[in-house]
Amino acid sequence: MEAPLPLQKLPVINGRTHLKIKPFLGFLPHGTTSLSSQSFLWSKDHEVARTSHRITASADFSRRRQRRISTPRTQDSSPKGFAPRTQVGTSTQRRDQKNNGEKDEPSNLPPKDLGDANKQRIEFTQASEEQDIDIQEVTVEEFENEIDAVVEEEWPTEEPSPVPEITNLTENGRNRPVHKDPIDKNDVKEIAKKNELDGRFGRTSLEGQPFDAVRNNDPTEIDESKLLDFSKNDEHQIEGIEIVKGISEDELLKPEPVQKEEKDDSSVKLKLEMEANLHKQALERLAEENFEKRNRLFCYPELVKPDQDIEVFLNRSLSTLNNEPDVLIMGAFNDWRWKSFTLKLNKTNLNGDWWACQFHVPKEAYQIGFVFYNGNDVYDNNDKKDFCITVQGGMTVHEFEDFLLEEKRKELEKIAKEEAERKRQEEEQKRIEAEKAAREADIAQAREEAARRREMLKEWIKKAVKSVDDVWHIEPSDFKGGDKVRLFYNKSSGPLIHAKEIWLHGGHNKWKNGLHIVSKLVNSERKDGDWWYAEIVVPDGALVLDWVFADGPPEQARVYDNNGRRDFHAIVPRRAPEDRYWVEEEHHIYQNLQEERRFREEAIRAKAEKTARMKAETKEKTLKTFLLSQKHIVYTEPLDVQAGSAATVFYNPANTVLNGKPEIWFRCSFNRWTHRMGPLPPQRMLPAENGSHVKVTVKVPLDAYMMDFVFSEKEDGGTFDNKNGMDYHIPVFGGVIKEPPMHIVHIAVEMAPIAKVGGLGDVVTSLSRAVQELNHCVDIILPKYDCLNFNHVKDFQFHKSYSWGETEIKVWFGKVEGLSVYFLEPQNGFFWKGCIYGCQNDGERFGFFCHAALEFLLQSGFHPDIIHCHDWSSAPVAWLYKEQYMHYGLSKARIVFTIHNLEFGAQLIGKAMTYSDKATTVSPTYSREVSGNPSVAPHLYKFHGILNGIDPDIWDPYNDKFIPISYTSENVFEGKRAAKEALQQRLGLKRADLPLVGIITRLTHQKGIHLIKHAIWRTLDRGGQVVLLGSAPDPRIQNDFVNLANQLHSSHNDRARLCLAYDEPLSHLIYAGADFILVPSIFEPCGLTQLTAMRYGSIPVVRKTGGLYDTVFDVDHDKERAEAHGLEPNGFSFDGADAGGVDYALNRALSAWYDSRDWFYSLCKRVMEQDWSWNRPALDYLELYHAARK
């Protein structure tokens, strides 16, 4: 193919006309057009090169609805601009078409209007040869001279022949030509007057469309899709062009004087006529070429670009639709994923049975897919491969994917705003309804209160008098509200006879507004007694006056005359009508009730908002700590990775198995390795500026919610660092896709607060709530004990009944702490024992429950991702599932097993460890302490220690109803002082500013009871107070502490108190009122007491074991260890299990309280701000769940 000649010296008008075309100049030999280059030359010596742009076919159609299809026979090769992927086969029957030809609409977005999508091309009428424009082959130079000559000539004086504009109107499914008014000289002149010439054609409005002018010598791209169509019977003809030399291109484009406007008009009109004829000839040529080659399809322009109109032509005679009266096109863009369309084709008068339609290609398009059909069940779909046109110069497939994601993000934002607005309106409606109900309630209460007061005041008025002889009287005697009167009192008549001063303390209407009349009496100098008087103003609305006399003003008086404890009462003679008074009184009561309600609701709302804000801030802080917890190995910049942006990953191989490797390769994907793009190609990491770190930058896609990666020493493998099989995962924020929820089922025999014995019940409830708050689905299966605390079960109802093991099992459903709980009640009476543990057949009972729980999941059609079982009591779930149920419909699940205390059921625990996919225990240190146990040792590769947490809603000093005042870290000193005073008062301890040590525990040897006893005496020796709350399951230990309590009652009654029965409200008060909480356990898998203490600002004093070591960092010895965990020191600890160890920690704690009070209070504030909730453990458990599923 020869290259096209560049058109550098040819002036071109690139714009739109009132006929919606882009005018251009230029002719090709034999009336052909170079549509690929969009430049047009006259040349005798050069053949114009043309690029063939393929119209291909895609195989997508097989996925869509199948309709009847009949394919035409194929002859010859495809023409330029049309190349189906496979040759069209022969025709088939209509029934085949119907079965195979149906096409689905794109699934991602609904069909949209494509601007001017229904525009139809004009008809092409045949004209005689003498009417055609005589186009001669001339040189480019000759053509330029001819154009120059035309511009110089005057517009002809005679009126030109009218040029009818032809458009298509569809009538009854057919096209008919419609001739509009001809274009005359004046019309063109009026249009040309609007041009602004500044070295180029300006923006002239032709039917509202602008010219896009070009600069001198700038090569201009011509949009063939906008060319005019003129029929061959146009009356206006071009006879020839006279060549005139001497005018340069620059002069042609230079602004002309006003007197040359007519010349410009003629030039514009001539160009429009040329373009119309060129467009007509180009279509005739394409039609002829494709008809000769037996190709049934072509498009114009042949080079399809985004954001332009194109015409598609179908030769019906070569299609399966050759006998159909109607032809429609159905299609969409970008593999049928964007903007579907259905248009009707109209017949043209081109040679052959050509039908055409016009539509707009959107700017997002990279491909057009379509089929033809008759509007019913006959299709031409390119032998089930669909027709396909490639759009050049637009988006790539990946760019379109990103565009769709951005559109989805916008749609999600819109939905979120609409949802927020809907919720706001719902809340507003609820508020309005609540206010209405509150008003009605307040009105009723005000009416009732007014009636009650009216009856009481009636009795009061009956006792009131106008005066008492020789005691008091009022002048004038006839008065009303608002009057100033003198109240006289005979000092010698009562107990104030020797008083130096006399004061009146008064009110009205049975002291309705309390004491509000205060006045000092003065001596009246009357001779008939020792009379004193005070001038007062009678309150408005007063029915009766109430008062007493005293020897001083309020709060200073010592001696009173209160009429023998009956007070003095004087009736108001000219009082207002009672009915009117009580109407006003009722309204006044109502206003007070409304004000009190508003104040109360505002306080509740403010407290709730502050609680939510503190929880959100704590979660955000914990997440940041979680991300930074592995900073010594890996971290990102920015720390919060955002979807759609770049993130840099920093890795320190010196702290991993890749230490010393010469190269580090980064392997990454997204969304738990499930992203549509798959794993990214391995990237070699480059040295970073900070020491031994290496780094790599990754573009995060918009549809990412998690970033996943591992490291290796070579591009093709070698040694890997995959975090011991867990992989590295960094959450991505702001993505258009959220992480799909997992379904987790806990099978357990305890659950707080309805069936709690130990920490297992707390873990089941709190962990489930925390995971559910992270948008995952959690269910719990629990035995239905006859001793359940149903006060905490909501919506309790019968669910279903099923049989297993020849036993009927009833299933009940209820909500506990917002969690869905299924209660299994076998009718064999296994759980009608009045207790949870303690039966001789506990192993049999809980083994039956485990089997029944799995059977329930199977028969109910549950397909959980994770089944989480706990301790020896539900350990059988692990092997029952792997040996039986995973082969019968529950194969999706993975087993996670948690050891809460290895002290019980070691054999069952060992078997569960063998069959579980992942196993945990309740703290990292305890996992190391038990790693040598035969039940655990063979399975260390899947054994992890994850700390427990506490429930921040149950243990919350800001919303605790069991303490005197609410407090946070901001007012911890005031809150704890008030709690200590309340605790001292409740237990009868000395109310003094002394250090108070609290002990809340079960009294067992595991809890270090000998250390507890020693600590009590040590605290008393140091002048402190001690409060112990706990009980012993062993009667001997219980009696031992009863004796100790009696001894302390005798010797230190005001400073020691032992409460040997559990009391939930008292435990809250001890946590808040104590300065220190002692936990001297011999071993402690996790421990929640020290975590709860810090939540209330109490400082833990603990022994270094298990979870106590993982959570308490000594203020003197653990600063570096705390910093490695992103924390600050928070307590006092000791190593030994003897008295000396306890003394070492307790003495330092008490000395800090005595000697460094300010520092001690800052420590209280610090520990309150640490997050020991389930926020962090829940994230760790989710990582474990994902690792189990991988």
HELIX and SHEET records of a PDB file:
HELIX    1   1 PRO A   29  GLY A   31  5                                   3    
HELIX    2   2 ALA A   59  ARG A   63  5                                   5    
HELIX    3   3 ARG A   94  ASN A  100  1                                   7    
HELIX    4   4 GLU A  129  GLN A  131  5                                   3    
HELIX    5   5 VAL A  140  GLU A  152  1                                  13    
HELIX    6   6 LYS A  185  ALA A  192  1                                   8    
HELIX    7   7 GLU A  224  LYS A  226  5                                   3    
HELIX    8   8 GLU A  249  LEU A  253  1                                   5    
HELIX    9   9 VAL A  258  LYS A  260  5                                   3    
HELIX   10  10 GLU A  261  GLU A  292  1                                  32    
HELIX   11  11 ARG A  316  LEU A  318  5                                   3    
HELIX   12  12 VAL A  397  LYS A  463  1                                  67    
HELIX   13  13 LYS A  491  SER A  493  5                                   3    
HELIX   14  14 GLU A  578  LEU A  628  1                                  51    
HELIX   15  15 PRO A  653  ASN A  655  5                                   3    
HELIX   16  16 GLY A  759  GLU A  773  1                                  15    
HELIX   17  17 PHE A  790  HIS A  792  5                                   3    
HELIX   18  18 ASP A  842  GLN A  859  1                                  18    
HELIX   19  19 TRP A  872  SER A  874  5                                   3    
HELIX   20  20 PRO A  876  GLU A  883  1                                   8    
HELIX   21  21 TYR A  885  HIS A  887  5                                   3    
HELIX   22  22 ALA A  906  TYR A  915  1                                  10    
HELIX   23  23 PRO A  924  GLU A  929  1                                   6    
HELIX   24  24 ALA A  937  LYS A  942  5                                   6    
HELIX   25  25 SER A  969  ASN A  971  5                                   3    
HELIX   26  26 VAL A  972  LEU A  987  1                                  16    
HELIX   27  27 HIS A 1005  LYS A 1007  5                                   3    
HELIX   28  28 ILE A 1009  ASP A 1021  1                                  13    
HELIX   29  29 PRO A 1035  SER A 1051  1                                  17    
HELIX   30  30 GLU A 1064  GLY A 1073  1                                  10    
HELIX   31  31 THR A 1089  ARG A 1095  1                                   7    
HELIX   32  32 GLY A 1106  THR A 1111  1                                   6    
HELIX   33  33 LYS A 1119  ALA A 1124  1                                   6    
HELIX   34  34 ALA A 1139  ASP A 1155  1                                  17    
HELIX   35  35 ARG A 1157  MET A 1168  1                                  12    
HELIX   36  36 ASN A 1175  ARG A 1189  1                                  15    
SHEET    1   A 2 ASN A  14  GLY A  15  0                                        
SHEET    2   A 2 PHE A 211  ASP A 212 -1                                        
SHEET    1   B 5 ILE A  55  THR A  56  0                                        
SHEET    2   B 5 PHE A 387  THR A 390 -1                                        
SHEET    3   B 5 GLN A 367  TYR A 373 -1                                        
SHEET    4   B 5 LEU A 328  PHE A 333 -1                                        
SHEET    5   B 5 TRP A 338  LYS A 344 -1                                        
SHEET    1   C 5 ILE A  55  THR A  56  0                                        
SHEET    2   C 5 PHE A 387  THR A 390 -1                                        
SHEET    3   C 5 GLN A 367  TYR A 373 -1                                        
SHEET    4   C 5 VAL A 378  ASP A 380 -1                                        
SHEET    5   C 5 ARG A  68  ILE A  69  1                                        
SHEET    1   D 2 ILE A 166  GLU A 171  0                                        
SHEET    2   D 2 ARG A 174  HIS A 179 -1                                        
SHEET    1   E 4 LEU A 297  TYR A 300  0                                        
SHEET    2   E 4 GLN A 308  ASN A 315 -1                                        
SHEET    3   E 4 TRP A 354  VAL A 361 -1                                        
SHEET    4   E 4 ASN A 346  LYS A 347 -1                                        
SHEET    1   F 4 TRP A 472  GLU A 475  0                                        
SHEET    2   F 4 LYS A 484  ASN A 490 -1                                        
SHEET    3   F 4 TRP A 531  VAL A 537 -1                                        
SHEET    4   F 4 VAL A 522  ASN A 523 -1                                        
SHEET    1   G 4 ILE A 517  LYS A 520  0                                        
SHEET    2   G 4 TRP A 503  HIS A 508 -1                                        
SHEET    3   G 4 VAL A 544  ALA A 550 -1                                        
SHEET    4   G 4 TYR A 560  ASP A 561 -1                                        
SHEET    1   H 4 ILE A 517  LYS A 520  0                                        
SHEET    2   H 4 TRP A 503  HIS A 508 -1                                        
SHEET    3   H 4 VAL A 544  ALA A 550 -1                                        
SHEET    4   H 4 PHE A 568  ILE A 571 -1                                        
SHEET    1   I 4 VAL A 634  GLU A 637  0                                        
SHEET    2   I 4 ALA A 646  TYR A 651 -1                                        
SHEET    3   I 4 VAL A 694  LYS A 699 -1                                        
SHEET    4   I 4 LEU A 686  PRO A 687 -1                                        
SHEET    1   J 5 VAL A 641  GLN A 642  0                                        
SHEET    2   J 5 TYR A 728  PHE A 733  1                                        
SHEET    3   J 5 MET A 706  LYS A 714 -1                                        
SHEET    4   J 5 TRP A 665  PHE A 670 -1                                        
SHEET    5   J 5 GLN A 683  ARG A 684 -1                                        
SHEET    1   K 4 VAL A 641  GLN A 642  0                                        
SHEET    2   K 4 TYR A 728  PHE A 733  1                                        
SHEET    3   K 4 MET A 706  LYS A 714 -1                                        
SHEET    4   K 4 GLY A 717  ASP A 721 -1                                        
SHEET    1   L 9 VAL A 793  TRP A 804  0                                        
SHEET    2   L 9 THR A 807  VAL A 816 -1                                        
SHEET    3   L 9 LEU A 819  PRO A 826 -1                                        
SHEET    4   L 9 CYS A 777  PRO A 783  1                                        
SHEET    5   L 9 HIS A 743  ILE A 747  1                                        
SHEET    6   L 9 ILE A 866  HIS A 870  1                                        
SHEET    7   L 9 ARG A 894  ILE A 899  1                                        
SHEET    8   L 9 LYS A 918  THR A 921  1                                        
SHEET    9   L 9 PHE A 943  GLY A 945  1                                        
SHEET    1   M 6 ALA A1056  CYS A1059  0                                        
SHEET    2   M 6 GLN A1025  LEU A1029  1                                        
SHEET    3   M 6 LEU A 996  ILE A1000  1                                        
SHEET    4   M 6 PHE A1076  VAL A1079  1                                        
SHEET    5   M 6 ILE A1099  ARG A1103  1                                        
SHEET    6   M 6 PHE A1132  PHE A1134  1                                        
END                                                                             
